[in-house]
Each structure stands twice: as C-alpha cells, then as structure tokens.
Amino acid sequence: MATYKEDVGTAVTNYAGNSPSVADGEVWYDSTNKDFKYQYPALTTSGSWRSGVDLNAARSQIRGFGTYTATIAAGGGPGYVDNTETWNGTNWTEVNNLTTGRSQGAGIGATSTAGLYACGAHIPGPPYYTNITETWNGTNWTEVNDAGTSRGLMGMTGNAPNTAALIFAGDGTGPNRVANTEIWNGTNWTEVNDLNQSKYAPWGAGDSSTAAICWAGNVPPATANTELWNGTNWTEVNNLNTAKQYTSGTGPSSTDAIAFGGSPRPSVGTQTELWNGTNWTETNDLSTAKDSMGGSGTTTNAMSLGGSTGSAISAVEEWTGAGQPVGAWATVNSINTARAQMGVAGTAAGSLIAGGSTDKNETEIWNGTNWTEVNNLNTARQAMFGSGASSTAAIVSGGEVSTVGNNGSVETWNGSNWTEVNDMNSARRLGSSGGTSTAALASGGYTTTDVGLTESWNGTNWTEVNDLNTARRSMFGNVGTNTASLVAGGKTPPGVHAQTETWNGTNWTEVNDLNDSRESLATSGTSTAALAAGGESPGYTANTEDWNGVSWAEVANLNSAKGSGGNTGSTSASIYAGGSTPSVTAEAEEWSGSSNTIKVLSD
C-alpha cells in the first residue's frame, strides 16, 4: 500500500494549530489539538439577489436576452413601447428601437448582438396581438417572416440563438389560451406538436429549438405545471413548488433554469426556484415582490429586468448563484495602544494608524504581521480624518482635542515623521475621508452641529467643494480618492443613517442604502468596491457589508461587535484595528475576500 507521501508528493507536516501554508486538501497534524486536519475553499451554498443599475425607462412585460454583462432589454409597457436598451456590465444605454412597439412578446438570444423578438401586444385592439418577428444584429432591428399564430404572453427559449428558437403557449386572438408551439430556423416559423396544457403567461428556458422547458402560467387558475420539450414532444414533469403566472426566469438549458417573481403578489412575487433537470428547489427570494419582468443570463449569473409592483418599475436585480468565495475576518496581532476614532491610511499589507481616543498621539505601522510604534503626531487628538494609499505617505486632518474641542490642524507623514501643514478651512471631527497624502477628501462631521461640508486637499491647501446631500457625523475610514469617493451611514441625532452617497469629483449623489442603519462604522475600499464594518445601531454590531458600486450585501461579520475603529484596504483584503466595545480595544482583524473551511480528518 502506498504511503501518503508517495500518493500526494509531500509528507504530513506537523503544526501547532491551523497551518497557514498548506494547500487545499493537504493533510497536516495539529499538535496542539492532536488532530489530523485538512482544508478546502469556503463557498456559498446558495445564491442571492442584490440591487442592480436601474433601466433608463420603467416598464413591465419587458423582454431581455443575452448575458449577465451584455444584455438587451426591449419593448414593454405601459402602452406598447419600442424602446431598446443595452447593458455593458456597468450602464444601460438606449439604442435603436424595435420597428414595431409592443409588449408581452418573446425575446430570444444567446448574446446581446444577435437576438429575436416575436409576436406580442402592439395595439389597443382588439385584436391585441401580432405575429410580427424582428431580428437584432447588435445595431438594428429588422422585420423578418411572421410567426404562424398571433399571440402574446408566451414562453420562449430565451438563451437560444436567433437562428434556432422556440415559442410556445400564450394568449391568442381566437382562444384566450393556446398550446401552440412553433420553431424558428432562422428564416421561417414552423408549427410543431402542442404543449399538453393550454395557458398564457408562462415562462420558459432553453438554448436551442430541440430542448426546452415551460413552467407556470394561467390555465386558469395559476398553475405550477412544468413541461419539457425534446425536439418532438412535450412531456409533463415535476411541478414548481408554488403555482404562479406572469413569472420570469432564464437558464442555459432545459435541465438548468431559474424562475423568479410572479403573480399573485406579494405571496409569490419574491419567490425564486431553481430547476436541476428533475426537480424545482426554492432558494433565496428577490428583494422586492414583482411580476411581469424580463430575464437574462444563466443560473450562475442572472438579471431580473423591470416588471410591475402594481405599476411599471425600472428596478434591476442581479442574481449570483452558489459556489462563490466566502470572505471572512481573522483575528491578527493587536495594536500596541488600545484606542478608537483614529486616523488610518494604507492597505491590508501595509497600513498606518495615528492618534485616537482619548487624546492619543501614538502612531503605529502594520507590515502584514505586526504593529510597530513609530514617531508620534505633533498634536494629540481623536476623531480626525485620515487618508493615504500607503503606510509611508499619509495625512491626518482636523479632529478633537478633549480639553479644547474641534481642531483644524493638518499633518502629513513621509514614512518617518509628521509635519504640520496648512489647516482645514473648517475645524471639525467625526467625518469621512478618502484619497492620498497629496490629494485627499474630508466630508461631513461635526462643528457645533452636524455638517455636510466637503473639502478637497491638493497637497498644499484645502478648498471647500460641494456638500454632502445629508449632513452627518460618525462615519470613519479611508475610501476612494478625492475625485471618486463614498460615504455611508453616520448619525444626525436623534437617528442613525443608512444613506450612501458617491462623489464624482464635483457632486455627491445619493445611491442605494446600507442594509443596516448605523453610526461609527468603518469603511475601506473604493467608490465602486467598498467594505463597511462594525458600528452602532444603536448597540455595537459586528455586521459587515460589501458594496459593488450599485448596492450593499451583507457578508461575514467581524469576530467581535465594535465601532469607531480604523478600517483600510479593499474588498479583497482589509484590516480593522482598535475601536470601542464600548471600552477601547487593541484588537485587530484582517479581512480576506476568500476563506477556507478546516475539517478534522474524522469529520
């Protein structure tokens, strides 16, 4: 029998505790706990939704096709609109319209540059429905040969190419509910075998004209019925867990699909179910109950487009499937001097903290392993603004000296010493920071009242620029640059905030709120990828949220609840030091955007 070393190539190592250097799946011996252990990446076990960038035009019965980062959204209501928008992974842009404005049609396409829009409602009617078909080439829509049956509210193989597609069921101009199925070969539609159940307002998925799935709809009443198409016939298979109509979804094949939303609201309007080729499984809900949406993407990354909550909406939600890396905080070596409300700068591998409560002037530098005391600030203080991209070039501004009050003095750090430079225009404390030692931003805070004041530093002087939309205090951290920054949370007595604002170098814009209203949180990262950790809401919290440039999502908590600490780094690697619990602490924690699950060999 082969030895472990002969099979794996290495001997079992001996380590006191959890080994930081083993490869995934490699066994080591924990001599402290007397266990053989191994590790593997920690991944999410279920998917989740988060808010995306809104469409330019609110509409329901919109139809989408393409991928998560390149999608087309066409048609919809109210009315019968011809609007077409394209998504590039960052923004929606209006492009050339459908030739015939309509809603309730079939949108089909594997990419955003080659699509098909068939049938739909196009006039006040009756008759309401059309059989017009148009193809999309990435620039323009072109009318091609009509479908055989005029209808709307049908199912479709949304991820099929625009040369081999399938439409089925729907609301017809004669009978209200049809079972008709038609195949498109790139030139003509051909009628083939019907569904087993006539209905309208179902949904479907598939990547060809020979393999499809149809689910839900109105028979009446709303149904959970599911059927599979094999290129010749439809076969009834296991139902959805909940009957619904006016639902949406997407999927790369007839064996891998996602269904979301639907009517009646609100009971099924948030529901999401996953199809594995045999069964439907309920998973995490949409954020908002809605029906009549468009859908695009796959079960790994999908989009819910517009829809209705009683009236047409422009909201987009983004789905990320299971199997994503799980971030985590790990306790690391403590700072030398316990404190809170300090200035911070740098990265997770090389950061700096300075000052802090009460009236500290100590400065410490983190090298990725240990904290080292270096030369002190000239003015001992707390609650200051701290900025800097490294531990060798930083700036701290303003703050409070407990025996005097607000302080407007500014000091820069060159890696060895602090030097006093020109003061802020407005002495204040408890605000938010961003930028570098030569191009910094200081926003909000407290003078004798909560303020939205923002000042920009050019390496020599501070200049007042446009204020925050919401005056507030008690938000800490170092986020972005002086031309692209972010402020989240804070306090304006008597309440705490969830509001988030982004800075573009000229103005602040309100964007999606934190999930958890709080003050004394500490943020790090950039205006498009940030981390907000800890705080008070009103009690101390360990909550951590991740910002993707559009919305916040809750991720793994700090190991201990605290607020007013220093947080600097990125969404993939950040360090949180000190804080209040409510007593000041010297604890330090390090965030990694990925983590491992450690198991004992007998597990």
C-alpha positions as CSV (number, residue, x, y, z in Angstrom):
1,M,0.0,0.0,0.0
2,A,1.4,3.4,-1.0
3,T,2.3,6.0,1.7
4,Y,0.7,9.4,1.9
5,K,3.9,11.0,0.6
6,E,4.0,8.6,-2.4
7,D,0.4,9.5,-3.2
8,V,0.5,13.2,-2.6
9,G,4.1,14.1,-3.0
10,T,4.7,15.6,0.4
11,A,4.9,14.2,3.9
12,V,2.2,15.1,6.6
13,T,3.5,18.3,8.2
14,N,3.4,19.0,12.0
15,Y,2.0,22.4,13.0
16,A,0.8,23.7,16.4
17,G,-2.8,24.8,15.4
18,N,-4.2,25.6,12.0
19,S,-1.4,25.7,9.4
20,P,-1.4,28.9,7.3
21,S,0.6,27.4,4.4
22,V,-0.9,24.0,3.4
23,A,-2.5,23.5,0.0
24,D,-6.2,22.8,-0.3
25,G,-6.8,19.1,0.5
26,E,-3.4,18.6,2.0
27,V,-3.4,16.9,5.4
28,W,-1.4,18.3,8.4
29,Y,-1.1,17.3,12.0
30,D,-2.3,19.8,14.6
31,S,0.0,19.0,17.5
32,T,-1.9,21.4,19.9
33,N,-5.3,19.7,19.5
34,K,-3.8,16.3,18.4
35,D,-5.9,16.1,15.2
36,F,-5.2,15.4,11.6
37,K,-6.7,18.2,9.6
38,Y,-7.3,19.4,6.0
39,Q,-8.9,22.4,4.4
40,Y,-10.8,23.4,1.3
41,P,-12.2,26.8,0.0
42,A,-15.3,28.0,1.7
43,L,-18.0,28.7,-0.9
44,T,-21.6,29.9,-0.7
45,T,-24.2,27.1,-0.6
46,S,-27.0,29.1,-2.2
47,G,-27.3,32.1,-4.5
48,S,-28.6,35.5,-3.7
49,W,-30.1,38.7,-5.2
50,R,-28.9,42.2,-4.9
51,S,-30.0,45.5,-6.5
52,G,-28.5,46.4,-9.9
53,V,-28.4,49.5,-12.0
54,D,-31.9,50.7,-13.0
55,L,-33.2,50.7,-16.6
56,N,-33.5,54.2,-18.1
57,A,-37.2,53.6,-18.7
58,A,-39.7,52.0,-16.2
59,R,-41.6,49.2,-17.9
60,S,-43.3,45.9,-17.4
61,Q,-43.7,43.0,-19.8
62,I,-40.2,43.8,-21.0
63,R,-38.2,41.1,-22.7
64,G,-34.4,40.5,-22.3
65,F,-31.8,38.3,-23.8
66,G,-28.0,38.0,-23.6
67,T,-25.6,37.5,-20.7
68,Y,-25.2,39.0,-17.3
69,T,-22.7,41.5,-18.6
70,A,-24.1,42.1,-22.0
71,T,-27.9,42.2,-22.2
72,I,-30.6,43.6,-24.4
73,A,-33.9,44.8,-22.9
74,A,-36.6,45.5,-25.5
75,G,-40.3,46.6,-25.6
76,G,-42.7,46.6,-22.7
77,G,-45.4,48.8,-21.2
78,P,-47.4,50.7,-20.1
79,G,-48.5,51.1,-23.7
80,Y,-46.6,49.4,-26.4
81,V,-43.2,50.8,-26.4
82,D,-40.4,50.2,-28.9
83,N,-37.5,51.2,-26.5
84,T,-34.4,49.1,-26.6
85,E,-31.6,49.3,-24.1
86,T,-28.2,47.6,-24.0
87,W,-26.3,46.7,-20.8
88,N,-22.5,46.5,-20.9
89,G,-21.9,45.4,-17.3
90,T,-21.9,48.9,-16.0
91,N,-24.6,51.1,-17.6
92,W,-27.8,50.9,-19.6
93,T,-27.7,52.8,-22.9
94,E,-30.7,53.5,-25.2
95,V,-30.1,52.1,-28.7
96,N,-32.1,51.7,-31.9
97,N,-35.8,50.9,-31.3
98,L,-37.9,48.0,-32.3
99,T,-39.6,48.6,-35.7
100,T,-43.0,47.9,-34.0
101,G,-43.5,48.9,-30.4
102,R,-45.1,46.2,-28.3
103,S,-45.1,44.3,-25.0
104,Q,-45.7,40.7,-23.9
105,G,-43.7,39.2,-26.8
106,A,-40.8,36.7,-26.9
107,G,-37.3,37.9,-26.5
108,I,-34.7,35.3,-27.6
109,G,-30.9,35.5,-27.9
110,A,-27.7,33.8,-26.6
111,T,-25.9,37.1,-27.0
112,S,-26.6,40.9,-27.0
113,T,-25.6,41.2,-30.6
114,A,-27.9,38.5,-32.2
115,G,-31.5,38.4,-30.9
116,L,-35.1,37.8,-31.9
117,Y,-38.3,39.5,-30.8
118,A,-41.5,37.6,-31.8
119,C,-45.2,38.4,-31.5
120,G,-46.7,40.4,-28.6
121,A,-49.4,43.0,-27.9
122,H,-49.0,46.0,-30.2
123,I,-52.2,48.0,-30.4
124,P,-55.1,48.8,-28.0
125,G,-57.2,46.3,-30.1
126,P,-59.0,44.0,-30.3
127,P,-57.2,42.2,-31.8
128,Y,-54.4,42.9,-29.4
129,Y,-51.8,40.6,-30.7
130,T,-49.4,40.4,-33.6
131,N,-47.3,37.7,-35.2
132,I,-44.5,40.2,-36.3
133,T,-41.0,38.9,-35.9
134,E,-37.8,41.1,-35.8
135,T,-34.2,40.1,-35.6
136,W,-31.4,42.2,-33.8
137,N,-27.9,42.3,-35.2
138,G,-26.3,44.4,-32.5
139,T,-27.2,47.7,-34.1
140,N,-30.7,47.5,-35.7
141,W,-33.9,45.6,-35.7
142,T,-35.1,44.1,-39.0
143,E,-38.6,42.6,-39.8
144,V,-38.4,39.0,-41.0
145,N,-41.1,36.4,-41.7
146,D,-44.1,36.3,-39.4
147,A,-45.0,33.6,-36.9
148,G,-47.9,31.4,-37.7
149,T,-50.0,32.4,-34.7
150,S,-50.6,36.0,-33.4
151,R,-50.2,35.9,-29.6
152,G,-48.7,37.4,-26.5
153,L,-47.7,36.3,-23.0
154,M,-46.0,33.2,-24.3
155,G,-43.0,31.1,-23.3
156,M,-39.7,31.0,-25.2
157,T,-36.2,29.5,-25.3
158,G,-34.6,32.7,-24.1
159,N,-31.0,31.6,-24.4
160,A,-31.3,30.1,-27.8
161,P,-29.6,31.6,-30.9
162,N,-31.7,33.8,-33.1
163,T,-31.4,31.1,-35.8
164,A,-32.9,28.2,-33.8
165,A,-35.6,29.2,-31.4
166,L,-38.9,28.0,-29.9
167,I,-42.1,29.8,-28.8
168,F,-45.0,28.2,-27.0
169,A,-48.3,28.7,-25.3
170,G,-49.7,32.3,-24.9
171,D,-52.8,34.4,-25.2
172,G,-54.2,34.2,-28.7
173,T,-56.5,36.3,-30.7
174,G,-59.1,33.5,-31.0
175,P,-59.0,31.2,-28.0
176,N,-57.6,33.1,-25.0
177,R,-55.2,30.3,-24.1
178,V,-53.2,28.4,-26.7
179,A,-50.8,25.4,-26.5
180,N,-49.3,26.1,-30.0
181,T,-45.6,25.5,-30.4
182,E,-43.5,27.0,-33.3
183,I,-39.9,26.5,-34.3
184,W,-37.8,29.2,-35.9
185,N,-35.0,28.1,-38.2
186,G,-33.5,31.5,-39.0
187,T,-35.9,32.1,-41.9
188,N,-39.3,30.7,-41.2
189,W,-41.6,29.6,-38.3
190,T,-43.0,26.0,-38.4
191,E,-45.8,24.7,-36.2
192,V,-45.0,21.5,-34.3
193,N,-46.6,19.5,-31.5
194,D,-48.5,21.4,-28.9
195,L,-48.0,21.6,-25.2
196,N,-50.1,19.3,-23.1
197,Q,-51.7,22.3,-21.3
198,S,-53.1,25.4,-22.9
199,K,-52.2,28.5,-20.9
200,Y,-50.9,32.1,-21.1
201,A,-48.3,34.0,-19.0
202,P,-45.9,31.0,-18.5
203,W,-42.2,31.3,-18.9
204,G,-39.5,29.1,-20.4
205,A,-35.8,28.5,-21.0
206,G,-33.5,26.6,-23.3
207,D,-30.6,27.1,-25.6
208,S,-32.0,25.5,-28.8
209,S,-35.2,24.6,-30.6
210,T,-34.7,21.0,-29.7
211,A,-34.6,21.2,-25.9
212,A,-36.8,23.5,-23.8
213,I,-38.7,23.8,-20.5
214,C,-42.0,25.6,-19.9
215,W,-43.3,26.4,-16.5
216,A,-46.2,28.2,-14.7
217,G,-48.9,30.3,-16.4
218,N,-52.7,30.8,-16.3
219,V,-54.9,27.8,-17.2
220,P,-57.0,29.2,-15.2
221,P,-56.1,29.4,-12.4
222,A,-52.4,30.0,-12.0
223,T,-50.5,26.7,-12.4
224,A,-47.3,25.1,-11.2
225,N,-47.2,22.8,-14.2
226,T,-43.8,22.1,-15.9
227,E,-43.2,20.5,-19.3
228,L,-40.1,19.5,-21.2
229,W,-39.6,19.6,-25.0
230,N,-37.3,17.0,-26.6
231,G,-37.5,18.3,-30.1
232,T,-40.6,16.4,-31.0
233,N,-43.0,16.3,-28.0
234,W,-43.8,17.9,-24.7
235,T,-43.7,15.8,-21.5
236,E,-45.1,16.8,-18.1
237,V,-42.5,16.6,-15.4
238,N,-42.3,17.7,-11.7
239,N,-44.1,20.9,-10.9
240,L,-42.9,24.1,-9.4
241,N,-43.3,24.3,-5.6
242,T,-45.8,27.2,-6.0
243,A,-48.4,27.9,-8.7
244,K,-47.8,31.3,-10.4
245,Q,-48.3,33.3,-13.5
246,Y,-46.6,36.4,-15.1
247,T,-43.4,35.0,-13.8
248,S,-39.9,35.3,-15.3
249,G,-36.7,33.4,-15.5
250,T,-33.8,32.3,-17.6
251,G,-31.5,29.3,-18.0
252,P,-28.8,27.9,-20.2
253,S,-30.7,24.7,-21.0
254,S,-33.8,22.6,-20.3
255,T,-32.1,21.0,-17.4
256,D,-30.7,24.1,-15.7
257,A,-33.1,27.0,-15.1
258,I,-34.2,29.7,-12.6
259,A,-37.7,31.0,-12.1
260,F,-38.4,34.2,-10.2
261,G,-41.2,36.5,-9.2
262,G,-44.7,36.3,-10.5
263,S,-48.4,36.8,-9.6
264,P,-50.3,36.9,-7.3
265,R,-48.2,39.5,-5.4
266,P,-47.0,39.6,-2.8
267,S,-47.3,35.9,-1.9
268,V,-45.2,34.6,-4.8
269,G,-43.8,37.9,-6.1
270,T,-40.4,37.4,-4.4
271,Q,-40.1,33.6,-4.8
272,T,-37.1,32.1,-6.6
273,E,-36.9,28.4,-7.7
274,L,-34.0,26.5,-9.3
275,W,-34.5,23.6,-11.8
276,N,-31.9,20.9,-12.0
277,G,-33.4,18.8,-14.7
278,T,-35.6,16.8,-12.3
279,N,-36.9,19.0,-9.5
280,W,-37.6,22.6,-8.6
281,T,-36.0,23.8,-5.3
282,E,-36.9,27.0,-3.5
283,T,-34.0,29.3,-2.9
284,N,-33.3,32.9,-1.7
285,D,-36.0,35.5,-2.6
286,L,-35.9,38.6,-4.8
287,S,-35.6,41.8,-2.8
288,T,-39.0,43.1,-4.0
289,A,-42.3,41.3,-4.9
290,K,-43.0,41.9,-8.6
291,D,-44.3,40.2,-11.7
292,S,-44.1,40.7,-15.5
293,M,-40.3,41.2,-15.6
294,G,-37.8,40.3,-18.2
295,G,-34.9,37.9,-17.6
296,S,-31.5,37.2,-18.9
297,G,-28.3,35.3,-18.1
298,T,-27.9,31.9,-16.5
299,T,-28.5,30.2,-13.2
300,T,-25.0,31.3,-12.2
301,N,-25.5,35.0,-13.0
302,A,-28.9,36.3,-13.9
303,M,-30.8,39.6,-14.2
304,S,-34.4,40.5,-13.4
305,L,-35.4,43.4,-15.6
306,G,-38.1,45.9,-14.7
307,G,-41.6,44.5,-14.1
308,S,-44.6,45.6,-12.1
309,T,-45.2,46.1,-8.4
310,G,-48.7,47.5,-9.3
311,S,-47.2,49.9,-11.7
312,A,-44.2,49.6,-14.1
313,I,-40.7,49.8,-12.5
314,S,-37.2,50.3,-13.7
315,A,-35.5,48.3,-11.0
316,V,-33.0,45.6,-11.9
317,E,-31.9,42.8,-9.6
318,E,-28.8,40.7,-10.1
319,W,-28.6,37.0,-9.2
320,T,-25.3,35.4,-8.2
321,G,-25.5,31.6,-7.9
322,A,-24.0,29.3,-5.3
323,G,-20.3,28.5,-5.3
324,Q,-18.9,32.0,-4.7
325,P,-15.9,32.5,-2.4
326,V,-16.9,33.3,1.2
327,G,-15.0,36.2,2.8
328,A,-14.1,36.2,6.5
329,W,-12.4,38.2,9.3
330,A,-9.5,36.6,11.1
331,T,-8.0,37.9,14.4
332,V,-4.4,39.1,14.0
333,N,-1.8,40.7,16.3
334,S,-3.2,43.5,18.3
335,I,-2.2,47.1,18.1
336,N,0.2,48.3,20.9
337,T,-2.1,51.0,22.2
338,A,-5.8,50.4,22.6
339,R,-7.8,53.2,21.1
340,A,-10.7,54.3,18.9
341,Q,-11.5,57.2,16.5
342,M,-8.0,57.2,15.0
343,G,-6.8,58.3,11.5
344,V,-6.0,55.5,9.1
345,A,-4.1,55.1,5.8
346,G,-2.6,52.3,3.6
347,T,-3.6,48.8,2.7
348,A,-4.1,45.5,4.4
349,A,-0.5,44.6,3.9
350,G,0.9,48.0,5.0
351,S,-1.3,50.3,7.0
352,L,-0.9,53.2,9.5
353,I,-3.0,54.3,12.4
354,A,-2.5,57.6,14.3
355,G,-4.0,59.3,17.2
356,G,-7.3,58.2,18.7
357,S,-9.3,58.5,21.9
358,T,-8.5,59.8,24.3
359,D,-6.1,62.4,23.0
360,K,-3.6,59.9,21.7
361,N,-0.6,60.9,19.5
362,E,0.9,57.4,19.1
363,T,1.4,56.2,15.5
364,E,1.7,52.5,14.6
365,I,2.5,50.8,11.3
366,W,1.3,47.3,10.2
367,N,3.6,45.3,8.0
368,G,1.2,42.4,7.4
369,T,2.2,40.6,10.6
370,N,3.0,43.0,13.5
371,W,2.3,46.6,14.6
372,T,5.3,48.8,15.2
373,E,5.3,52.1,17.1
374,V,6.9,55.0,15.2
375,N,7.2,58.7,15.6
376,N,4.2,60.5,17.2
377,L,1.8,63.1,15.9
378,N,2.6,66.6,16.8
379,T,-0.9,67.2,18.1
380,A,-2.6,64.5,20.2
381,R,-6.2,64.1,19.2
382,Q,-9.1,61.8,18.2
383,A,-11.9,61.7,15.6
384,M,-9.8,63.0,12.8
385,F,-9.9,62.5,9.0
386,G,-7.2,60.1,7.8
387,S,-6.1,59.5,4.2
388,G,-3.3,57.8,2.3
389,A,-2.6,55.0,-0.1
390,S,0.3,53.5,1.9
391,S,1.9,53.4,5.3
392,T,4.7,55.7,4.1
393,A,2.6,58.6,2.9
394,A,-0.4,59.8,4.8
395,I,-2.3,62.8,6.0
396,V,-4.5,63.4,9.1
397,S,-6.7,66.4,9.4
398,G,-9.0,68.0,11.9
399,G,-10.4,66.0,14.9
400,E,-10.9,66.9,18.5
401,V,-8.7,67.7,21.5
402,S,-10.8,66.8,24.5
403,T,-9.7,69.9,26.6
404,V,-10.2,72.3,23.7
405,G,-12.8,71.0,21.2
406,N,-12.6,70.8,17.5
407,N,-9.2,71.1,15.9
408,G,-8.4,72.1,12.3
409,S,-4.7,71.3,12.2
410,V,-3.3,69.1,9.5
411,E,-0.2,66.8,9.5
412,T,1.4,64.8,6.7
413,W,3.5,61.7,7.2
414,N,6.6,60.8,5.0
415,G,7.3,57.4,6.4
416,S,9.4,58.7,9.3
417,N,8.0,61.9,10.7
418,W,4.8,64.0,10.9
419,T,4.9,67.6,9.6
420,E,2.4,70.3,10.2
421,V,0.9,71.9,7.1
422,N,-2.0,74.2,6.2
423,D,-5.1,73.9,8.3
424,M,-8.6,72.9,7.1
425,N,-11.0,75.7,6.4
426,S,-13.5,74.3,8.9
427,A,-12.3,72.7,12.1
428,R,-14.4,69.6,12.7
429,R,-14.4,66.0,13.8
430,L,-16.1,62.6,13.2
431,G,-16.2,62.8,9.4
432,S,-15.3,60.5,6.5
433,S,-12.0,60.5,4.4
434,G,-10.5,59.4,1.2
435,G,-7.6,59.9,-1.2
436,T,-3.8,60.2,-0.7
437,S,-1.4,62.5,1.2
438,T,-1.4,64.9,-1.8
439,A,-5.0,64.6,-3.0
440,A,-7.4,64.0,-0.1
441,L,-11.1,64.5,0.7
442,A,-12.7,65.2,4.0
443,S,-16.5,65.0,4.2
444,G,-19.2,65.7,6.8
445,G,-18.5,65.7,10.5
446,Y,-19.4,67.9,13.5
447,T,-18.6,71.5,14.2
448,T,-21.2,72.8,16.6
449,T,-23.8,70.9,14.6
450,D,-23.7,68.1,12.0
451,V,-22.5,69.3,8.7
452,G,-22.2,68.1,5.0
453,L,-19.1,70.2,4.4
454,T,-16.6,68.7,2.0
455,E,-13.1,69.9,1.5
456,S,-10.5,68.8,-1.1
457,W,-6.7,68.8,-0.5
458,N,-4.3,69.4,-3.3
459,G,-1.1,68.8,-1.4
460,T,-0.9,72.4,-0.2
461,N,-4.3,73.8,0.6
462,W,-7.8,72.7,1.4
463,T,-10.7,74.0,-0.8
464,E,-14.4,73.8,0.0
465,V,-16.3,71.9,-2.6
466,N,-19.9,70.8,-2.9
467,D,-21.6,69.4,0.3
468,L,-22.9,66.0,1.1
469,N,-26.7,65.8,0.5
470,T,-27.2,64.6,4.1
471,A,-25.3,66.4,6.9
472,R,-24.0,63.8,9.3
473,R,-21.1,62.6,11.6
474,S,-19.7,59.4,13.0
475,M,-18.5,57.6,9.9
476,F,-14.9,56.5,9.8
477,G,-12.5,55.0,7.3
478,N,-10.5,55.8,4.1
479,V,-12.4,55.2,0.9
480,G,-11.5,56.1,-2.7
481,T,-9.9,59.2,-4.0
482,N,-10.6,62.9,-3.9
483,T,-12.3,62.5,-7.3
484,A,-14.2,59.3,-6.6
485,S,-15.2,58.6,-3.0
486,L,-18.1,57.2,-1.0
487,V,-19.7,58.0,2.4
488,A,-22.1,55.6,4.1
489,G,-24.1,55.6,7.3
490,G,-23.4,58.0,10.1
491,K,-25.6,59.9,12.6
492,T,-27.7,63.0,12.7
493,P,-29.4,63.0,16.1
494,P,-31.7,61.6,17.1
495,G,-31.3,58.9,14.4
496,V,-28.6,56.9,12.6
497,H,-28.4,56.7,8.8
498,A,-28.3,54.0,6.1
499,Q,-27.8,56.6,3.3
500,T,-24.9,56.2,0.9
501,E,-23.5,58.9,-1.3
502,T,-20.9,58.7,-4.0
503,W,-18.6,61.6,-5.1
504,N,-17.5,62.1,-8.7
505,G,-15.1,64.9,-8.2
506,T,-17.8,67.6,-8.4
507,N,-21.0,66.4,-6.7
508,W,-22.4,63.9,-4.2
509,T,-25.1,61.6,-5.5
510,E,-27.4,59.5,-3.3
511,V,-27.3,55.8,-4.2
512,N,-28.6,52.6,-2.6
513,D,-28.7,52.5,1.2
514,L,-26.8,50.2,3.6
515,N,-28.9,47.2,4.7
516,D,-28.2,48.2,8.4
517,S,-28.5,51.8,9.5
518,R,-25.6,52.6,11.8
519,E,-23.1,55.2,13.0
520,S,-19.4,54.7,14.0
521,L,-18.9,52.2,11.1
522,A,-15.5,52.0,9.4
523,T,-15.3,51.8,5.6
524,S,-12.5,50.9,3.2
525,G,-12.0,50.4,-0.5
526,T,-13.1,52.5,-3.4
527,S,-16.3,54.2,-4.6
528,T,-17.2,51.1,-6.6
529,A,-15.9,48.3,-4.3
530,A,-16.1,49.1,-0.6
531,L,-16.4,47.3,2.8
532,A,-18.3,48.7,5.8
533,A,-17.7,47.1,9.1
534,G,-18.9,47.4,12.7
535,G,-20.6,50.4,14.1
536,E,-23.6,51.2,16.4
537,S,-27.2,50.8,15.5
538,P,-27.7,51.7,18.4
539,G,-25.9,48.8,20.1
540,Y,-22.5,47.7,18.9
541,T,-22.6,45.5,15.9
542,A,-20.2,43.2,14.0
543,N,-22.1,43.5,10.8
544,T,-20.1,43.8,7.6
545,E,-21.4,44.8,4.2
546,D,-19.9,44.7,0.7
547,W,-20.5,47.5,-1.9
548,N,-20.2,46.5,-5.6
549,G,-20.8,50.0,-7.0
550,V,-24.5,49.6,-7.0
551,S,-25.8,48.0,-3.8
552,W,-24.7,46.7,-0.4
553,A,-24.8,43.0,0.5
554,E,-24.3,41.5,4.0
555,V,-21.2,39.4,4.3
556,A,-19.3,37.7,7.2
557,N,-19.3,39.6,10.4
558,L,-16.3,40.9,12.4
559,N,-15.4,38.4,15.2
560,S,-16.5,40.9,17.8
561,A,-19.0,43.7,17.8
562,K,-17.4,47.1,17.9
563,G,-17.5,50.6,16.5
564,S,-15.2,53.6,15.8
565,G,-12.3,51.5,14.7
566,G,-9.9,52.1,11.8
567,N,-10.5,50.2,8.6
568,T,-8.3,50.4,5.5
569,G,-7.7,48.3,2.4
570,S,-10.0,46.8,-0.2
571,T,-12.9,44.3,-0.5
572,S,-10.4,41.5,-1.1
573,A,-8.0,42.4,1.8
574,S,-8.6,44.9,4.6
575,I,-7.6,45.4,8.2
576,Y,-9.7,46.7,11.1
577,A,-7.8,47.9,14.1
578,G,-8.9,49.2,17.6
579,G,-12.4,50.5,18.3
580,S,-14.9,50.7,21.1
581,T,-16.8,47.7,22.6
582,P,-17.7,50.1,24.4
583,S,-14.3,50.3,26.2
584,V,-11.4,50.9,23.8
585,T,-9.8,47.8,22.5
586,A,-6.5,46.9,20.9
587,E,-8.0,44.1,18.8
588,A,-7.1,43.9,15.2
589,E,-8.9,41.8,12.5
590,E,-7.9,41.1,8.9
591,W,-10.5,40.6,6.1
592,S,-9.9,38.2,3.2
593,G,-12.4,38.1,0.3
594,S,-11.9,34.3,0.3
595,S,-11.5,31.8,3.2
596,N,-11.1,28.1,3.9
597,T,-13.2,25.6,5.7
598,I,-11.0,23.5,8.1
599,K,-12.0,19.9,8.9
600,V,-10.7,17.2,11.2
601,L,-9.9,14.1,9.2
602,S,-12.5,12.1,11.0
603,D,-15.3,14.6,10.0
